[in-house]
Amino acid sequence: MDYKKSKAPVNTVTRNIMDLCEETGNLYESVVIISKRANQISVQIKEDLSKKLAEFASYNDSLEEVFENREQIEISRYYEKLPKPSLLATQEFIEGKVYWRDPQKDTNQQSAEA
């Protein structure tokens, strides 16, 4: 996923907490959903960065030579300028792009129907 195309702000934005709890009915549940999505995004970004930087890995044991690779610096700058995973997750949640469910509520509904 290209996170640069996301509409998420790069800086922290003050939000109305009532907007966050509209979908779930509970602010704390919304925060948990956002935090779990932020963790997923963080892992995904880290894997992408690791794959791209692995191309530049030097397996020589010589400490005398330090290479400054322009492409490696540009890749690092790109990832530094991305919005934080928590901001990306919050934006996705507000836009309704996050799928979530509560297994505990699902089992309670099934037992009530039986």
C-alpha positions as a Markdown table, in Angstrom:
| # | Residue | x | y | z |
|---|---|---|---|---|
| 1 | Met | 0.0 | 0.0 | 0.0 |
| 2 | Asp | 1.3 | 3.5 | -0.8 |
| 3 | Tyr | 1.0 | 5.4 | 2.4 |
| 4 | Lys | 2.1 | 8.6 | 0.7 |
| 5 | Lys | -1.2 | 8.8 | -1.1 |
| 6 | Ser | -3.1 | 8.7 | 2.2 |
| 7 | Lys | -5.0 | 11.7 | 3.3 |
| 8 | Ala | -3.6 | 11.3 | 6.8 |
| 9 | Pro | -2.0 | 14.4 | 8.2 |
| 10 | Val | 1.8 | 14.4 | 8.8 |
| 11 | Asn | 1.4 | 16.3 | 12.1 |
| 12 | Thr | -0.9 | 15.6 | 15.0 |
| 13 | Val | -4.4 | 16.9 | 14.6 |
| 14 | Thr | -7.0 | 17.6 | 17.3 |
| 15 | Arg | -10.1 | 15.5 | 16.7 |
| 16 | Asn | -13.6 | 15.5 | 18.2 |
| 17 | Ile | -13.7 | 12.3 | 20.3 |
| 18 | Met | -17.4 | 12.0 | 19.6 |
| 19 | Asp | -16.6 | 11.4 | 15.9 |
| 20 | Leu | -14.3 | 8.5 | 16.9 |
| 21 | Cys | -17.0 | 6.7 | 18.9 |
| 22 | Glu | -19.8 | 7.1 | 16.3 |
| 23 | Glu | -19.2 | 3.7 | 14.7 |
| 24 | Thr | -18.5 | 1.6 | 17.8 |
| 25 | Gly | -20.5 | 3.5 | 20.4 |
| 26 | Asn | -17.6 | 3.4 | 22.7 |
| 27 | Leu | -14.5 | 5.6 | 22.6 |
| 28 | Tyr | -12.2 | 3.0 | 24.2 |
| 29 | Glu | -13.3 | 0.3 | 21.8 |
| 30 | Ser | -12.5 | 2.7 | 18.9 |
| 31 | Val | -9.1 | 3.5 | 20.4 |
| 32 | Val | -8.3 | -0.2 | 20.7 |
| 33 | Ile | -9.3 | -0.8 | 17.1 |
| 34 | Ile | -7.1 | 2.1 | 15.9 |
| 35 | Ser | -4.2 | 1.0 | 18.0 |
| 36 | Lys | -4.3 | -2.6 | 16.6 |
| 37 | Arg | -4.5 | -1.2 | 13.1 |
| 38 | Ala | -1.6 | 1.1 | 13.8 |
| 39 | Asn | 0.5 | -1.9 | 14.9 |
| 40 | Gln | -0.4 | -3.7 | 11.7 |
| 41 | Ile | 0.6 | -0.7 | 9.6 |
| 42 | Ser | 3.9 | -0.3 | 11.6 |
| 43 | Val | 4.9 | -3.9 | 11.0 |
| 44 | Gln | 4.0 | -3.5 | 7.3 |
| 45 | Ile | 6.1 | -0.3 | 6.9 |
| 46 | Lys | 9.0 | -1.9 | 8.7 |
| 47 | Glu | 8.9 | -5.0 | 6.5 |
| 48 | Asp | 8.8 | -2.8 | 3.4 |
| 49 | Leu | 11.7 | -0.7 | 4.6 |
| 50 | Ser | 13.8 | -3.7 | 5.5 |
| 51 | Lys | 13.3 | -5.3 | 2.1 |
| 52 | Lys | 14.4 | -2.1 | 0.3 |
| 53 | Leu | 17.4 | -1.6 | 2.6 |
| 54 | Ala | 18.4 | -5.2 | 2.3 |
| 55 | Glu | 19.4 | -4.5 | -1.3 |
| 56 | Phe | 22.1 | -2.2 | 0.0 |
| 57 | Ala | 23.4 | -4.5 | 2.7 |
| 58 | Ser | 27.2 | -5.0 | 2.6 |
| 59 | Tyr | 28.4 | -8.3 | 4.0 |
| 60 | Asn | 32.0 | -7.3 | 4.2 |
| 61 | Asp | 33.6 | -7.2 | 7.6 |
| 62 | Ser | 35.8 | -4.3 | 6.9 |
| 63 | Leu | 35.1 | -1.3 | 9.1 |
| 64 | Glu | 37.4 | 1.0 | 7.2 |
| 65 | Glu | 35.1 | 1.5 | 4.3 |
| 66 | Val | 31.9 | 3.3 | 4.8 |
| 67 | Phe | 29.7 | 3.8 | 1.8 |
| 68 | Glu | 27.2 | 6.5 | 1.5 |
| 69 | Asn | 24.6 | 5.4 | -1.0 |
| 70 | Arg | 22.4 | 8.2 | -2.3 |
| 71 | Glu | 19.5 | 5.8 | -3.1 |
| 72 | Gln | 19.6 | 4.5 | 0.5 |
| 73 | Ile | 19.5 | 8.0 | 1.9 |
| 74 | Glu | 16.5 | 8.8 | -0.4 |
| 75 | Ile | 14.6 | 5.7 | 0.8 |
| 76 | Ser | 15.2 | 6.6 | 4.4 |
| 77 | Arg | 14.0 | 10.1 | 3.9 |
| 78 | Tyr | 10.9 | 8.9 | 2.2 |
| 79 | Tyr | 10.0 | 6.7 | 5.2 |
| 80 | Glu | 10.8 | 9.5 | 7.6 |
| 81 | Lys | 8.4 | 11.8 | 5.9 |
| 82 | Leu | 5.5 | 9.4 | 6.0 |
| 83 | Pro | 2.7 | 10.0 | 8.6 |
| 84 | Lys | 3.0 | 8.0 | 11.8 |
| 85 | Pro | 1.2 | 4.7 | 11.8 |
| 86 | Ser | -1.2 | 6.0 | 14.5 |
| 87 | Leu | -2.3 | 8.9 | 12.2 |
| 88 | Leu | -2.7 | 6.6 | 9.2 |
| 89 | Ala | -4.8 | 4.2 | 11.3 |
| 90 | Thr | -7.0 | 7.0 | 12.7 |
| 91 | Gln | -7.6 | 8.3 | 9.2 |
| 92 | Glu | -8.5 | 4.9 | 7.9 |
| 93 | Phe | -10.9 | 4.4 | 10.8 |
| 94 | Ile | -12.6 | 7.7 | 10.2 |
| 95 | Glu | -13.0 | 7.0 | 6.5 |
| 96 | Gly | -14.5 | 3.5 | 7.3 |
| 97 | Lys | -11.7 | 1.5 | 5.7 |
| 98 | Val | -11.0 | -0.6 | 8.8 |
| 99 | Tyr | -12.8 | -3.9 | 9.1 |
| 100 | Trp | -13.3 | -5.0 | 12.7 |
| 101 | Arg | -15.5 | -7.3 | 14.7 |
| 102 | Asp | -15.9 | -8.3 | 18.3 |
| 103 | Pro | -15.8 | -12.1 | 18.7 |
| 104 | Gln | -17.2 | -11.8 | 22.2 |
| 105 | Lys | -20.3 | -10.0 | 20.9 |
| 106 | Asp | -20.6 | -12.5 | 18.1 |
| 107 | Thr | -20.7 | -15.5 | 20.5 |
| 108 | Asn | -23.3 | -13.7 | 22.7 |
| 109 | Gln | -25.6 | -13.1 | 19.7 |
| 110 | Gln | -25.3 | -16.8 | 18.6 |
| 111 | Ser | -26.1 | -18.1 | 22.1 |
| 112 | Ala | -29.1 | -15.7 | 22.4 |
| 113 | Glu | -30.4 | -17.0 | 19.0 |
| 114 | Ala | -30.2 | -20.6 | 20.0 |
